[in-house]
Amino acid sequence: MNFQGPTATANTVMKTKKDNNVITKPKYRNDGSNNDTSSTKAKFECGTPDVTVIVGGKQCQAYSHHLRCWSRYFDMAFQSGMKEAKTMTFEFPDDDPKEWELLWAVLDPFSDEKVNEDNVVTLFPWFQKLCISQGVDACANVLFHMLKKRISAMWIRTWATSSVDHASDESVEANIDCVLKLLPMSVQCTDKRAEQVCGRYLNFVAKSKPWVFHEQQLKQICSLFCEDENCKIALSEVVAEFLPTDVEGFEDTRTVVLNNPVLLLSFMKMNRYKSALDRIPSILSTLGNDRPDAHSAFKNDALLGSVLITK
């Protein structure tokens, strides 16, 4: 898992299977400008900083060869002759300079800083923005272990339903918040283990305690359009539980769903489960004629419109 860059040498930090969140950091030969090759500073700096990175108004000095080795974003910028590359100045005006300092520490070949549970949420957007694939992979590994530890009682499929059943609504809601905070990052990782953990958990909760989902969480899940099958099943279960008019205790949640026809439409389009699609006529009937926006949203959609025609 090495960075590929024009000045990287074979002298790299080795990672072990037990520590997959370590980013392999390239070290560099001294360019001859400093004869003290035993000096850590000499090995790392290899000359004078030639790039200015302005983050949130704060100027930070950097080395173009380091940036190119670490980041495909910077490498492509220098290759394509972007305006920023010509002026050797890159600006990120809306970002926090402390985040850049953390990123720099994680990538510094002579720093012990690495991706962990405390910084993964901060670092992940930077790794994506700068196209640092090793960083994204390291985050995916940390996310997987965070989620696995956080909802370990639900991790083994045979224990999951009983574990959720006996858990308090408060603890389940706390876990849902954690899952939804990390799921957007998990969905964007090529390593799908974290997304699968999220999907299983949401699936189990949807079947056992669907009432714990509140409006904002429903919108959040809906907006992700996860590919994980368990996430899709979870959404189908939630929709199926909320809509029956003869089920007591779901009035508030049912109102949330029915009052958000676009949200409901997205749910159904996402999972395309027959159990959800079959309910469309009854949903329209429940809404009545006072909700033309819902009728229009459903009937103007090609998939759902075809379902309505056959009913």
C-alpha positions, 0 to 999 in steps of 0.5 A, a space after each residue: 500500500 505504497 504511495 506512487 510518486 516520482 521521488 519516493 524510495 523503497 525505504 517505506 514504513 511497513 504496515 502489518 495486518 493488525 494495523 491497517 489504519 497506518 498509511 505507508 509514508 514515503 521517505 526521501 533521499 536528501 537532494 545534496 543541499 544538506 550533507 547531514 543525511 543523519 538529520 531527520 529534518 534533512 531527510 524529510 525536507 530535502 530543500 526549501 518549501 516551494 508550495 504555499 497552502 492557504 487553509 482558512 486564511 492561514 498560510 502553510 508551507 509545503 514541498 511539491 514533491 511530498 504533495 505529489 507523492 501523497 496526493 493524486 489531486 496535487 500530482 494532477 494539478 502539477 501535471 496539468 499546469 493548473 493556475 494554482 500549480 503555476 503560482 505554487 499556491 493552493 487555497 482552501 478558504 472554507 476549511 479549518 487550518 487545524 484540520 490541515 495540520 492534523 492531515 499533515 501530521 498523519 502524512 508526515 513520515 516522521 510522525 507517529 500520528 495515524 488515522 484513529 477513531 478520534 480523527 477519522 471523521 475529520 480526515 476522511 473528507 480531506 483524503 477524498 478531496 485530495 484523492 489520497 487513496 491510502 487515507 480513504 482505505 485507512 478510514 474505511 478500516 477504522 470505520 469498520 472497527 468503530 461500528 463493529 465495536 459500537 454495535 457488537 451485540 448486533 454483529 452476529 446475525 443469530 443474536 441480533 434480533 434478541 439483542 435489539 429487542 432487549 435494548 432500551 429505545 435510548 441505546 438503540 437511538 444512540 447507535 442509530 445516530 452513530 451509524 448514520 454519522 458514519 454511514 455516508 463515509 462508509 458508502 463512499 469507501 471501496 471497502 464495503 465492510 463498514 457499510 455492511 455493518 451499518 446495513 445489518 444494524 439498520 435492518 435489525 432495528 427496522 424489524 424490531 424497533 421501527 418506531 425509534 426512527 425519527 424524521 431526520 434519520 429517515 431523511 438521512 437514510 433516504 438520501 444515502 441511496 445505499 447499495 447494501 442489500 441490508 440497508 434496502 431491506 431495512 428501509 422496506 421494513 420501516 415503510 411497511 411498518 409505518 403505513 398500516 392504518 390499523 396498527 396502534 402506536 405509530 400515529 406520529 411516525 406514520 404522519 411523518 412519512 405520509 407528510 413527506 411524499 417525496 421522502 416516501 417516494 424515494 424510499 420506494 424507488 430506492 429499494 423497489 421491494 414489492 411489499 412497499 410498492 403494493 402499498 401505493 394505492 392504499 397510501 394515496 387513499 389514506 392521503 385523500 384528495 387534499 394532498 395533490 402534491 403526493 398524488 402528482 409525485 407518485 403518478 409522474 414517476 415512471 416506476 411507480 406510475 406503472 405500478 398504479 396502472 396495474 392496480 
